[in-house]
Amino acid sequence: MIGPITDGMVGMALAGIGGILGVYLVVWGVNGVRRTLAVWANDPIPIGEAHLADGTIEVEGTAEQLSETLRSPYDDAECLAYSYSKKRKEREKNEDGEYETKWRTVDSGDDTVPFLVSDDTGSIPVAPEDATLGLDTEYSDRTGDIKRTEKRIDPGDGVHVIGQKLPAVESNADLGDARTYIGDGEATPTFRVTNGGELETVARMFGRSVGSIALGVILLGVFAYALLASFPWIAAAIDVGGSI
């Protein structure tokens, strides 16, 4: 028969959940920093030399239509990739019984189509379906308590792409007559498509990674405190200033 749930048991459970999440965020962030450094350490190659590359390939140039385009959901703009979010302003009571205003996401999504990235030396298709997208905000509108935001890659935008060079097969008919394209694969540390150049990609990756590490460390600290507060004997055993 299971006994009553005590405050100590609740504290242990919270400490365990927080510790696991904190460790995950720190590990994810550290791996993200490593991926960022890998991107920064290599320069984009001229696209005309892409046929000579193996494995990971990094290019930058102009995004161009390959076979089809998309229409963005809010701005109805012709584009090659987009993400959107719809947020509603809501008032909620906090633990002190005071009302706080928060923007809650009520709808979001994204879509992409294969496109060409070109420079003065040539062009190569990109299949961005599985890529992490770093897009610039192209449309933002607020009506009352509803805010809509749209980020896109439009034809003619400058883009930076890092991924794996892959052979085109029948299942990639949307890539036209191309023999190779850039996509996702085990040989690349990351597959990203970003508005702008390499510097924008590195800045976005580094910011997300450092933010993840910082949040993970905070969670580990908070839940370590909760653990020691629930079990003062642990603090005494490791001589952390006695009980909390």
DOMAR-829214 format. One record per residue (C-alpha): residue in three letters; x negated, y negated, z negated. Coordinates in steps of 0.1 Angstrom, whole numbers, plus 5000, padded with zeros to 4 digits. Example, Ala and Ser with C-alpha at 12.3 -4.5 7.8 and 13.67 -1.06 7.14 Angstrom:
ALA487750454922
SER486350114929
This chain:
MET500050005000
ILE498649665010
GLY498349414981
PRO499349044982
ILE497548815006
THR495248584985
ASP493848244993
GLY490448414996
MET491648655022
VAL493148365042
GLY489848175039
MET487848475051
ALA490148525081
LEU489848155091
ALA486148165085
GLY485848475107
ILE487948325135
GLY486047985134
GLY482748165132
ILE483548375163
LEU484748075183
GLY481847865172
VAL479348125182
TYR481048175216
LEU480947795223
VAL477347765213
VAL476248065234
TRP478347935263
GLY476847585260
VAL473247715258
ASN473847925289
GLY475247625305
VAL472147415297
ARG470047695313
ARG472147695344
THR471947315345
LEU468147325343
ALA468047585371
VAL470047355394
TRP467847055385
ALA464647255391
ASN465547315428
ASP466247065455
PRO468947095481
ILE467647235514
PRO468547105549
ILE471547285561
GLY469847375593
GLU467447595573
ALA470247785555
HIS469848085578
LEU466348125563
ALA467548135527
ASP468448435506
GLY470548455475
THR471248125458
ILE471647835482
GLU471947465474
VAL472947205499
GLU474546855500
GLY476146675529
THR479546565542
ALA482746775537
GLU484546835570
GLN487647015581
LEU487047375592
SER490447525602
GLU493147365580
THR493647105553
LEU495947065523
ARG498346795513
SER497846675478
PRO500946705455
TYR501146345443
ASP499446115468
ASP500346335498
ALA496746285511
GLU495046515535
CYS492346695516
LEU490147005513
ALA490447065476
TYR492446915448
SER493346945411
TYR496246775394
SER497646725360
LYS500946585347
LYS500946465311
ARG503846345288
LYS503446115258
GLU504846265227
ARG505146165191
GLU504446435165
LYS504146435127
ASN500746505113
GLU500046685080
ASP500546355061
GLY503946315075
GLU502846025098
TYR503746005134
GLU500946035160
THR501045985197
LYS499546245220
TRP499446315257
ARG500446675263
THR499846845296
VAL503146975310
ASP501947075345
SER498547135362
GLY496947325390
ASP494447325419
ASP494047455454
THR491247475480
VAL490747565516
PRO487447675533
PHE485547375548
LEU482347275564
VAL479547085547
SER477346915572
ASP474146705574
ASP471946585602
THR470446935607
GLY473547145609
SER476647275590
ILE477747575570
PRO481147695558
VAL482047695521
ALA484747925506
PRO485447735474
GLU488347945460
ASP486248075431
ALA484147775426
THR483947545396
LEU485147205410
GLY483746875400
LEU486146635416
ASP486546255415
THR489846095405
GLU491545965437
TYR495045895423
SER496445805390
ASP499945675381
ARG501845615350
THR505645585348
GLY507045535313
ASP505845835292
ILE504646035322
LYS501046015336
ARG499946185368
THR496346235379
GLU494946375410
LYS491346465419
ARG490246565454
ILE487646635480
ASP488846455512
PRO487346505547
GLY484346275549
ASP483446285512
GLY479946355502
VAL479546695483
HIS476946905466
VAL477347275468
ILE475347555450
GLY476347915454
GLN475348235472
LYS474748275509
LEU477048565520
PRO477748735553
ALA481048655569
VAL483348955575
GLU486749015588
SER488448925555
ASN486948575559
ALA488648495592
ASP489348145580
LEU485648075583
GLY485848075621
ASP482848215640
ALA480348155613
ARG478048445605
THR477248325569
TYR478948105544
ILE478447985508
GLY480548155482
ASP480448335448
GLY478148625441
GLU476048795415
ALA472748645428
THR473748285419
PRO473748155384
THR476647925392
PHE479047845420
ARG479947475420
VAL481347225444
THR481046865433
ASN481846525447
GLY478546335453
GLY475046465451
GLU472846685429
LEU472646425402
GLU476446425397
THR476446805395
VAL473746805369
ALA475446535348
ARG478746715348
MET477147055339
PHE474946905312
GLY477846705297
ARG480147015294
SER477347235280
VAL476246985253
GLY479946915244
SER480447295240
ILE477347325218
ALA478347035196
LEU481947165191
GLY480647505183
VAL478247375157
ILE481047165141
LEU483347475140
LEU480547685125
GLY479947415098
VAL483547365090
PHE484347735086
ALA481147805068
TYR482247545043
ALA485747705041
LEU484148045035
LEU481947915007
ALA484847724992
SER486948044991
PHE484148254977
PRO482048044954
TRP479948344944
ILE478548354979
ALA477247994975
ALA475848094941
ALA474148404955
ILE472348204982
ASP471747914958
VAL473647654978
GLY473947404950
GLY476247634930
SER479947654936
ILE481647404960
